[in-house]
Amino acid sequence: MFPLRIAGLRFAPEARPILDGLDLELSGEGISVILGPNGTGKTLLLRLLAGLLPADGGAIDWGGAAQPDGRLAMVFQQPMLLRMTVFTNVEFALRPQAMSAAERRRRTTEVLERVGLAHRARDCARLLSGGERQRLALARAWAMRPRLLLLDEPTASLDPSATEAVERIIREVRTEGAKVLMTTHNLGQATRLADDIIFLADGRVQEHAPASRFFARPQSPAARAFMQGELPWRIAFDR
Ligand SMILES: Nc1ncnc2c1ncn2[C@@H]1O[C@H](COP(=O)(O)OP(=O)(O)OP(=O)(O)O)[C@@H](O)[C@H]1O
């Protein structure tokens, strides 16, 4: 599945390119954080990798294979939960896996404990708070032992303590051997979590660098402008 090589990726609905010649290479380790202005296609990139949308051009090579080997999970900004119990939300997601019912129950109990939701296992998932819903969505993805975990703004609209809980889970997933590729608008979070930063603007990766180097001094003019709070993209939008 790794290295993941993306070459010349294009997504251009109605001939209006959003991603246009995007190149990126990712190793199978660590947490990579995608930063960039609103509407540049960060979520789109995750959805294209997850196979939820077809690209209009370019190639994605999964360590020599045309498709990921199946061990890929994605957690959305607004997690979609089943109208069932917290426990069943996780257990149900494991049904396609080659696991006995007893193993599924064991794994479900384990991940719910690890995200601090074991005491809510019998509650309906719809009764959970925003932070709890996000932790449940992460537990569901984690239970599948993904090799690649895609996270779209996993803590948008969460308070600091819920954010901290989600960040702790993300680190644990990484420690267990999953590659994490995530988007965020929270620069503090990117500083805390990222091993490397992918800066996306104008349809392409403008910069891909170790997080320490990126935050010390971004090299690309676009990333420098973004980090200094300049908004050239908005000016273009207003015209
Ligand atoms: N399936 C689709 N078909 C057509 N256009 C789409 C599709 N999905 C997203 N877009 C458009 O692509 C652009 C980029 O959207 P995307 O959600 O990826 O941006 P983003 O960088 O994640 O933004 P934000 O930071 O605001 O979340 C938007 O203009 C959006 O309307």
The ligand as a Tripos MOL2 file, in Angstrom:
@<TRIPOS>MOLECULE
LIG
   31    33     1     0     0
SMALL
NO_CHARGES

@<TRIPOS>ATOM
      1 N1        -18.2540   15.8170   -5.5680 N.pl3     1 LIG1
      2 C1        -17.9890   17.0760   -5.9150 C.ar      1 LIG1
      3 N2        -18.3710   17.5430   -7.1130 N.ar      1 LIG1
      4 C2        -18.1020   18.8170   -7.4750 C.ar      1 LIG1
      5 N3        -17.4530   19.7040   -6.7130 N.ar      1 LIG1
      6 C3        -17.0420   19.2920   -5.5020 C.ar      1 LIG1
      7 C4        -17.2840   17.9610   -5.0400 C.ar      1 LIG1
      8 N4        -16.7680   17.8600   -3.8060 N.ar      1 LIG1
      9 C5        -16.2400   19.0620   -3.5020 C.ar      1 LIG1
     10 N5        -16.4010   19.9100   -4.5270 N.ar      1 LIG1
     11 C6        -15.9410   21.3030   -4.5650 C.3       1 LIG1
     12 O1        -14.5340   21.2860   -4.4530 O.3       1 LIG1
     13 C7        -14.0750   22.4410   -3.7490 C.3       1 LIG1
     14 C8        -13.1340   22.0010   -2.6420 C.3       1 LIG1
     15 O2        -13.9050   21.3810   -1.6470 O.3       1 LIG1
     16 P1        -13.2520   20.7110   -0.3640 P.3       1 LIG1
     17 O3        -14.3770   20.3810    0.5540 O.co2     1 LIG1
     18 O4        -12.3580   19.6110   -0.7470 O.co2     1 LIG1
     19 O5        -12.3760   21.9100    0.2040 O.3       1 LIG1
     20 P2        -11.5320   21.9880    1.5410 P.3       1 LIG1
     21 O6        -10.1580   22.3900    1.1590 O.co2     1 LIG1
     22 O7        -11.6690   20.7360    2.3330 O.co2     1 LIG1
     23 O8        -12.2680   23.2080    2.2300 O.3       1 LIG1
     24 P3        -12.5620   23.5970    3.7560 P.3       1 LIG1
     25 O9        -11.2450   23.9940    4.3240 O.co2     1 LIG1
     26 O10       -13.4750   24.7530    3.6160 O.co2     1 LIG1
     27 O11       -13.1890   22.4100    4.4170 O.co2     1 LIG1
     28 C9        -15.3170   23.1610   -3.2610 C.3       1 LIG1
     29 O12       -15.5590   24.2520   -4.1180 O.3       1 LIG1
     30 C10       -16.4140   22.1250   -3.3850 C.3       1 LIG1
     31 O13       -17.6700   22.6980   -3.6550 O.3       1 LIG1
@<TRIPOS>BOND
     1     1     2 1
     2     2     3 ar
     3     2     7 ar
     4     3     4 ar
     5     4     5 ar
     6     5     6 ar
     7     6     7 ar
     8     6    10 ar
     9     7     8 ar
    10     8     9 ar
    11     9    10 ar
    12    10    11 1
    13    11    12 1
    14    11    30 1
    15    12    13 1
    16    13    14 1
    17    13    28 1
    18    14    15 1
    19    15    16 1
    20    16    17 2
    21    16    18 1
    22    16    19 1
    23    19    20 1
    24    20    21 2
    25    20    22 1
    26    20    23 1
    27    23    24 1
    28    24    25 2
    29    24    26 1
    30    24    27 1
    31    28    29 1
    32    28    30 1
    33    30    31 1
@<TRIPOS>SUBSTRUCTURE
     1 LIG1         1 GROUP 0 **** ****
